Amino acid sequence: MTTELFPADLPVTATVSRTADGRAWLARLPALVDDLRERWSLRLGAPFQGGSCSWVAPARLPDGEPAVLKVSWPHREAVGEAEALRLWDGRGAIRVYRHDPADYALLLERCEPGDTLGDSDHIDASRRLLLGAEVLAELWRAAPPHGTGLERLGDVTAEWADLVEERMERLRPGFDPGLVAHGARLLRELPGSAGREVVLHGDFNPGNVLAARRRPWLAIDAKPMIGDPGYDPWPLLEQVDDPFAHADPRRVLTERFALLAPVLGEEARRLQAWAAARRVESALWAAEHGESAFAEESMAKARLLADLAGL
């Protein structure tokens, strides 16, 4: 193994090294990657720079076919990725070739050329939004299995609601208490009022949608759950092109939710309610971590989104 496989400036190194467990995992990582390389007969290239909680590198299979080796720092959100990829079976997402759950290791289909939807500035933002929505709708067609190991969205967002309330009480950041309370209530109530449940991607932002040859666009890096599809679209809408940077963000947001709703088979107001709830949660997370400017910005966005939804 060469030092080029583990450069010091990898984002995962900065993120994971903050804890003792993370530093211990980083110390084991070279030996773990070497073992996987031998077991799966891989030729590895220099790792990709993306990813804050995993080491990811291009690989070649014994027959020369391209692949990707992904080794994640063991954490809650990484547990269900392989199961979701198998459920999707290449429809809207990359395929999984091999999986070692004990080592949180995946051998995955490689997207080529691999440009992200977010970086495809030659495509109009509204068109990119629709392209992403089409991929997301395809992911949702997979039937959620009974007895799955995937977490349920309602369980996760109920925990977030508790954290929102606890942080608001302890930190007293000066946020609108009515809006925060409404955000926490939405996090608890929206999952139970959904008209259907799907296999959620969990982190469907335009950086996780890559150009590919097998299909024009494929999703990667899922943090899957089972639950209300209305949860998934907000990062795509917000990050494909920052709607709040426009002169009239209300108009841009209204237009984008109206574009998404029919493609996804969801009501625009429900998507807006989820967006507001997620922004409230983000604001309290930021306040907890000392990011006061981001926290204030998130609350201002949550207010606008809540107004759009008529909340």
N, C-alpha and C positions, 0 to 999 in steps of 0.2 A: 504494500500500500504506500502511495506517495503522499507527501505533505500537501500536494495540490488538491487532494480530496477533502481536506479539512482546513481551509484558510481561516484565519482568525477573524475576518470581517463578515462571516456569515451571520445573517439576522438571527438565526436560531441560537447561535452562541451568545449573543447579547441578551436575548430573552430568557433562555433557560438557565444561564449562569447566575441569575439573581437569587436562586435558592440552593441549599446544600444538596437536595435530591437532584436538582437539575445539573449541578456541577458533577455529581457522581455519574449521572447518565452520560454527560459529555465525555467523561474520562473513559467510559466503556464503549463509546460509539465507534471508534476505529476498529476495535476487535469485533464488534457486532457486524459492522459493514463487511469486514473481511470474511467472516463466517458465512454471511448471506451470499457474498460474491462466489465463494467456493461451492456452497450447496446448490445454488441456482445457476452455476456455470455462466457468470456474467462478465462482460467487459465493461468497465465503468469509465465515464468521463468526469470532468470537473463538475462539481455540484452547481445547481441553479442558485441564484442569489435570493429568490423569493422564499417565503415561508418563515414564520416566526417560531413555530413549534415542531418543525420536522427538518430532517436532512434529506434532500431530494436531488437525485443525479440521473443524467441520461445513462442508459445501459444498452448493451447489445446481447441478444440471446445467442445460444450456440449456432443457430442457423443464420445469424446476421441480422435478424429482425430487430427494429428499434423498440425500446421499452423504457420505463422509468422505475428506478428503485426509490421508494419512499420509506424512511424510518422515522417514526414519530416519537417524540418524548411522550411517555405514557401519561395520558390525561383523559378526562371524561369525554371530551368532544371527539376524540379519535377512535373511540371504541367501535362505533357502528359503521364506519366508512366502508369497510369491505362488504358487509351485509347489504347496504344500500346499493352499492355498485353491482352486486350480483342480482338484486331485484330489478334494477334498471336494464341489465344485460346489454349494455351498449346503446340503448335507446335514449339519446340525449346526454349520455355521460360516457366517459372512458370506461374501458373494460378492465377488470382485475384478472391477472393471470395466476398469481400465487399470493398466498397470505399466510403469515406467521403471527397469530394473535398474541403469543407470549412475548414476542419481541416488537410488537406494534409495527411490523414490516409488511409492505405491499410491493408487489411487482405489477406494474400498471402499463396499460397502453400509452404510447407516446403520441402526442398531438404534433403534427407537422403541417404547416410551418410553425404553429404554436403562438402566433400573435394573439394578444388578449383582445376581447371585445372593447375593453376600456381604452386601449391604446390605438384602436383603429379609427383615428381621427379623420381619415378620408371618407368615412361613412357618416352621414348626418346623424345627429344624436337621436332624433325620433326613430330613424330606421334602426339604429343599434338597439334602442329600447324594444322595438318590435321583434328583432332577431333574438334577443335574450328571452323575451316573453315566450316565443315559440319553443325554445329549448326547455324552459321551465314547465310549460304546459305538457311537453312530452314526458318529462320526469314524473309529473303527477299522474300519468296514465297507469303507472305500475300499481297493482293492487296491494295495499298494506297487508302483510301476512298476519295471521293469528299467532299469538305466542312469540312474537318477535323480540329480539334483544334490544331493539331500538327504543330510546327513551320517548316518552309521550310529551308533546309540547306543553300541555296543560300543567304537568308536574314541574317542568322547568320554569315556565313563566310564573307559576305560583311562588316558587322560590325567589324569583326576581322581584315580585311584588312585595314579599316580606322584606327583602333587602332595601327596596326603595323606601318603604315606610321607616325602617330602622335607621337608615342613613339620614333621612329627612329629620327625624327626631333628634338624632345624636349630633349631626353636623350643623343643623340650623343654617343652611346656606342662603336663606332669604328668598327662596323660590316661591312662586304663587302656590300656597298650600292647596287650593282647590284644584288646580291643574295637576299637581303631583298626586293628590288623592284619586283623581279621575284616571290618571295613567295607571296607578296601581290596580284600581278596580277593573280597568280594561284588560290588564295582564291576567287577572284571575278569571274574568267572565268570557272574553272572546273565544278561547278554545272550546268552551262548552256549548257555545251557540252556533258553531259551524254547521253548515248544511252537509258537509262531507269531510272525510279525512283522507290524507294522501301521505306518501313518503316525501317528506320535506327535504330539500337540499340543506337548509340551515344556514348557509352563508353565500347566498346567490348574488354576489357582486360581479361587476363586469370584468374584474381581474381573474375570476374563476371560470370564465368562459373562453375557450381557446379555439382558434382556427385549426381545422383538421382536414385530412384528405378523405377519410371514410365518410364523414358528414361535414357539412360546412362549419358547424360549431358544436363543441362538446364541453360539458361541465366537468370540472375537477374539484378536488379539495372539499368534498361534502362534510358537513357536520350534522348528520341526518337525525331526524325525529319523525314521529308519526303525529299528524294533527292537521289543524286548520290551514288550508293553502294560503289564506290571506296573510299569513305571517311572512312568507318568503319574498315577495316582490320588492319591498322597500329598498334594500341596498342597491338593487339594479337601477331603480328609478332615480335614486339620489346620486349615485356615483357615475352613471353613464355620461353625465354632464351636470355639474352642480346647478340645480334649479334655483338655489338661493343666491347665486352670483348674478342672476339676470336682473334687469331693471325692474321687472314686474314678476317676482317669484310666484305670487298667487296665481297669476294667469298661466305660467309655465307648469306649475304643479297641477292645476286643474286640467290642462290639456293632456298632460302625461298620464294622469290617472284615468282619464277618459279613453286614451289609447290602449292602456293595459287591460282595463276591465273586460271588454268583450273577447279579447284574445285568450284571457285566462279563465273566463266564465265566472268572474267574481264581480260583486258590486263595488263601484268606486268608493263609496262611503265606508265600506268595511276595510278596504285597503288603506284608506286615510286614517281610520281609527287605529289600525295596527301600527301605522307609521308614527302616529302621535304617541302611542304607548311605548314604542321602542325608543323614541327620542327622550321621553321622560326617564326611562331606565338608563339611557346613556348619560344623561345629565347627572344623575345621582352617582353613577359609577365614576364619572370624571371628578365630581366633588370629593368623593372618597379618596381619589388618587392625586389630589392636589392640582388638578387641571381646571382651574377656576374659569379661565376664558372659554375653554371648550364647553364647560358645564353651562355657562350663561348662554352661549350660542345655541346649545342643544335645547334649552328651555324656550328660547325665542322661536326656534323652528317648531317645537312641539305645540306652542300656542297657535301658530299659523295653521298647522296641520289639524289641530283640534277644531279650529274655526271652520276650516274647509269641510270637515266631517259633520259640522253642525252639533258638536258636543258641548 
